[in-house]
Amino acid sequence: MALIKSISGIRGTIGGVVNENLTPVNAVKFAAAYGMWLKGQNSKELLSIILGRDARISGEMISNLVANTLTGLGINVIDIGLSTTPTVEIAVTLDHADGGIIITASHNPKEWNALKLLNEKGEFLNAVEGEKILKIAEDETFVFSEVDDLGKYEKKEGYINQHIEEVLKLGLVNAGAIKASNFKVVVDAVNSTGGIAIPALLEKLGVECIKLYCEPNGHFPHNPEPLKEHLTDISELVVREKADFGIVVDPDVDRLAIICEDGSMFGEEYTLVACADYVLGKTKGNTVSNLSSSRALRDITLKHGGKYEASAVGEVNVVELMKTTNAVIGGEGNGGIIYPASHYGRDSLIGVALFLSHLADAKISCKTLRESYPDYYMSKNKIELTPQINVDEVLEKIIQKFSSEKPNCIDGVKIDFEKEWVHLRKSNTEPIIRIYTESFSQKNADELAEKFISEIKELL
């Protein structure tokens, strides 16, 4: 069990001991720190924030604690209830709110929950802002409002539908071509809020939808991270239903994975590649992904005459570099699509709409589309950490050993070899070292990973 405090928010397991787990005390403390920071940023007398949550069992409890804490600080709370991370992001700007909080632990199992924090643009906070909130929480410098100055709380519905309307307004979403294609898809929403949002979007686009695990009750039927080993049920159902493809989202609907019509994985890394291929074919420009993402995006970008750059891992870092380079699309290789024409946040609804538009435009099958892209194979591994391990010291020794390869050290250590790469970094959300590798075959990617896992274990 764990409590992880980082610039992107607070994340932990429910129950247990205060300051070691995500207890009610910790939820209140962190919500209060965010509220105090927000008040310090604004000269306005009345502030408002959007509050939403995924369908986790603990979501309502944590949401109530957060809402009551913020109203206690004199901040108005607009609670949009069961929602998705990108829906909350869009709701902040639609309602001209001063910030937002999403109660979700994203891809983590059901015992986890978290507070994800947004600014007035509906974007994640940067490192400086995150550090300030952590300091306020640590010092407990909270000043609550007197009885006549308490904030107001209200529930509002309909934001997922508003989000869908925003997606349908996008110029590159070809609703007519999608409807004419008579697509049939299977959706696995891991019994969270994607089970509300994705089928509703598909219905608007005239796509036949077969629902699998779309009841938003928070009882995840499998590990909610959309990786191959967790997706056997949908793979079988896609084949059985003779569907055109399958759609998989994580609990807060900011990651999108696709299953081909034969039940094979399109590849989580290739969701962004396919959407970027479509966008770049219609809009010339640049792309960004993080250091742990596939080289395939770089290849596709160069093919379309654009420029590709890699950022440190973390959505806020990708967004910052996208703004700097005027990227027309970007994201993360975990299936996160960021399309600035809509908003600067990973959004599976936009990903689904762009992917469908691409298939309708190309008039080819999902499998054929995947085969049109360069083949890279990744191996994603991790080493569990104990408090005694000095990760920075371990990574410094790796840097020294492979100094001739000129490692990139903006986020952990990435070593680019001629035909493959390895990226080693300490996770911001779990007590682990991540070891990602990519090569021209699965065997080579796995072997490269094993080599560096052995290197790290020797140093430990």
N, C-alpha and C positions, 0 to 999 in steps of 0.2 A: 504494500500500500504506500501511496506517496502523495506529496503535495509539491507541485512545481510552480515556482514564481518566475515569470520572465517578462520581458518588455511587451510581449504579445498578450499578456493576461495571466490568470491564475488557473491552474488545472490540477485536479487531484481525484482521489478515490473517495467515495461517499462513506461517511461514518468514521469511527475511530477517534483518535486523539487530536485535540486542537493543535494547529501548526504542523502536524504531521500528515494530515489528511484534509480533504475539502469538507470541513464541518460547517454548520450554520454560522459559527463564530467567524470563521475565515471568510465565508461568503459576505457577511455583513461588513467586516473590516475592509475587504478589497473594494466592495461597492462604495463604501464611504470614501475611500481614498480616491476612487475615480470621480465621485461627485465633488469632492473638495478641489481636485485638479481642474475639473470643468468650470467650477465657479471662479477659480483663479485666472482662468483664460478669458473670462467674459466680464464685460461691464454691465451687461443686461441684468435687469432685476429679476425677470422671470426666465428660467431656463427650462427646456423640455428635452427629454430623451425618448427614443424608441426602444422598446424592450421586446425581444422575441425569443423563442426557444425551439429546440428540436423535440422529438417525442420521448426522450429518455424518461425513465420511471422517476428519477429525482428532479426532473426539470421544473415541475410546478412548485415544489418546495423551495428550490433555489431561487426561482423567479419571484416568488412572493417575498422572500427575504430581501432580495435586491430592490424590488419595488418599494417596500416599506422603508428601507434605509434611505433611498433617494428622496422620497417624499419627506422623510424626517430632516433632510438637508434643505428643504424648500424647493426641490426640483420637481417639475411636473413630469409624470410618467405616462406615456402612451403605450399600453401593453397590447401588442398585436398577436399574442398567444402563439399557438403552433405555427411555425414559420420556417424559413430557410435562411441561412446566412446571407446569400445575395439579396433575398427579399428585404431583410432588415436594412442592408446597406442602401438599397434603392428607396426604402421608406424614409430614411433619414433625410434624403434630399427632396423627396416628394412633399414631405411635411415641413420642410425648412426647420428641422429639429437641430439641436446643438450637439447631439452625439447619439450613440446607440450602444446597446449591450445585447449580445447574443449568448444565451445559455446553451452551450453545446461543447462536447468534447470531441467533435468531428468524428474521426475514424476510430477512436478508442472504444474498447468494450463497454458494456452497460454500467459497470460499477464506477466508471469515470464520469465527471462532468467538469465544466469550465465556464469562465466568464471571458468572452472575447469582446474587446473594447474598440469603439469606433469614434472618429472625430466628426465634425459638422459636415464633412464631405461624404460621410458614409464609408470612409477608408480606415484601415487599421492604423493605430498610432505608430509613430516612429520611435527609435531607440531612446532619444532624449526625453520624449513625453512619457514613455513607459517607465524609464528610470525615476522620473519625478513621482509617478504614482506609487511605485514600489517604496520610495523613501517616505511618502506620506503614510502609507500603510505600516511601515516599520516604526515610525515615530508616533503613530496614532494621534496626529494633530488634527482631530476632527472637531468641528464646531457645528452643532446641530441647531436647527431653527426653533424659535419659540412658537407657541401654539397658534398664534394668529398668522404665522408665516409658513406653515407647512405646505408642501407641494400637493398638487391634485393628482389623483390617479384615475385614469379612464381606460376602458377596453375598447379597441376598435378592430373591426373585421374587414375582410375584403382585400387585404394587401397582396396576397398571392395572385389574385385575379388582376390587380393593378400591375404587378410585376409581369405577368403574362402579356398584358396589353403593351407594356413597354418593349418587350421582346418582339412582338408582332409588328411594331412600328419601324423596326430597324430595316434599312434599305436593302441589305443583303439577305434578309430572311424572305425567301421566295415561297410564300404560302400557297400561291396558285399552283406552282410546279409540284410542291409537296402533295397537295390534295389530289392532283392529277395522277400521281404515282401509285396511289392506293397501297401505301406501305402498311405492313402488319408487324408490330414489334412487341417484344416481351419486356416488362419493366420489373426489376428487382430493386425495391426501395428500402430494404432491410427493416421494414416496419417502423419507419420514421416519416418525417414530413415530406420527403420526396414522393411518398405514396399519395399525397394530396396534389402536389405541384406538377409532377411530370405527366400523369395521366390527364390532368386538366389542360396542360399545354398541348398534348397530342390530340386531344379531342378538338381543340380550336384549329389545329392544322389538318384535320380530316384523316388522322392516322388511327388505324385499328390498334387497340392497346389490350394486351393480355397481362393482367396484373399478377405478380408474384411477390408476396411479402409487402403488400402496400397498405396494411392496416397500421395507422400511426399510434401504436400502443407501447412502443419502447422495448418490447421483448424481441431483441435481435435474434433471428433464427440461425445466424451464422456470424462468424467474426465480421464486423462491419467494414473492415478495410477492404476495398474492392480489388483484391488480388486473385490470381488464377485459382489458387488452392481453396478459396472460399466460395467459388462461383460454379460449382458442379451442377447445382439444381437448375439455375437459369440456362446453363449450356445445354442440358438435356431437354428443357422445355422449349427452347428456341428450335431445336431440331424436330421435336415431336409436333409442334404447332406449325411447322414449315413457315416460320416467321422470316422476315427479311433481315432482321438482326435483333440483338438484345441490348437494353440500356440498364446500366447499374450505377446507382449513386450512393454516396455515403450518407450517414444520418443527417448532416446539415446541408447536403446538396451543393457542395462546392467542388466535388470531385466526380468525374464522369468517366466510366469505362464502357467499352462497346464489345459485344459478342457477335462474331460473324455468323452467317446463316448456317454454317456447318458445325456450330458449337465451339469453334476455336476462338481464342482471344484475339481481338483486333490489336490489343496491347495498350495498356493504360498510357504509356509514353506517346502512343501514336494518335490519341484523341486530339491533342493540341496540334500535332503535325497535320492531320487531315483538315481541321478547321482553319489552320493557317494557310494551307495550300489553297483552299477555297477563297479565303479573304484576299490573299495576295494575288490570286488570279483576277480579282475584280478591282482591287485597290492597291496600287504600288506603295511599298513602304518597308519598314524595318520590323524586326521581331526581337523579343527578349524571352529567355527562360533562365532557370537557375543552373548553377554548376553541376547539380546532380541529374540534370535532364539529358535526354538523348541528343546525339549529334545529328539525328535525322532532321530536326528543326532547322539547324544551320544549313544543311544540304538543300532543303526545300526553299529556304529564304534566298540562298544564292542563285538557285535555279530561276527564281522570279526577279532577280536583279536587285534584291534588297540587301540590307546589312544585318547580321545577327550579332548579338552580344549576350554574355552570360553574367548574371548577378549572383550575389550571395543568396543562400537558401532563405526562404521566408517571403511571404506575399508582399510585405511592405518594401522589401528590397527589390523585388521584381518590378513593382509599380514605380518606384523611384527611378529605376533605370529606363523603364518604358517612357516615362515623361521626359527624361533627359534626351533620349534618342528619337523621340516622336514615333515610337513603335505603333503600328496599326493593329497588332495583336500580339499577345504574349501569354505567359502563364508558367505553370510548373508541370513537370513530367508525370506528376501523380494524377493527371487527368483534370487539372485546373485550368480553365479557359478564362483569360482576361481580355475583354473586348472594349477598348476605350470609347467606341462610338456609343456604348451604353453607359458603362461605369467602370471604375478601376477596382474590380473585385472578381475573384474566381466565381464563375456562375455556370452551373450545369444546365440551366434552362436555355441560356444563350448557346451553350455548346451543343445541346440537342437540336436546336433550331438551325444552327449553321451546318451541322453534320447532315441533317435531313436535306437541307438546301443543296449541299454538295452532291449527295447521292442522286437527288432528283435532276440536278443540272448535268451530271456526268452520265446518267442513265446506265450505270453499271451496278453490279452487286457489291455488297459490303466486302466480301472476300477479295474480289477483283480490285477494289480500291486499295485495300491493304497491300496487295501484292505489287501495286504500282510504286510503293515507297521503298527507299533503301532499307536493307535488312541489318539492323543492329540488335544485339541481344544483351540484356542487362541481368545482373545478379545483385539482389538487394539483401544485405545481411546486417546483423547487428550483434554487438557484444554487450551483455548486461554489465552495468557499472556498480561498484560499491563505493561508499563515501571515501574510502582510503585511497582510491586510484586518482592520481594526478594526470588527467587527460592531456592537459597542455604540454606537460613534460614528455609524454609518450609521442604526441604529434611532432614536437620539436626534434625528437630523435629520428623520426621518419623523414622529416625535411632534410636533416643533415645527411642521412644515408643516401637519399635520392637527389641530392643537390644538383647533380649533373643534368637532371631532367627539367630543371627550372620549375619547381612546383609553384602552383598558384595558391597563395595563402590568405586570400580575402575572406575565406570562410572554411576553417579547418585546413585540410591539405588536399588539393587536387593535382594529380600527376597525369599529364597527357603524354602517352606514348604514341608511336606512329599510327598504330591501328586500333588502339584501345586506351582506356583511361580508368583511373581509380579515384574515388573521392571519399575521404575519411573525415568525419565531423562528429562533434558532440551534439546530440539532439537538444532542441530547445523545449521539447514537450514531453520527453521520456528520459529516464536515467540510463541511457545507452550511448554507445558509439555506433554510428551508422557507417557501413562499408558498402558503397555502391561501385559497381564496375560495369563497363560496357566494352563489348568486343564484337568481332565479325561472326562468332558462333557462340552458342550457349555454353559449350564445353570450355571454350577459351575464357569466357566471362566468369564462369564458375571457378576455373583454375586460378585466374588472377585474384579473385576474391579470397580463395583459400590461402594463397600465397601471403596476402596482406593480413589476413586473420592470424596466420602463424607468426608473422612479423610482430604484430601487436601483442599477442600472447607471450611471446618471448620477452618483450620489453616489460610486460606486466609482472 
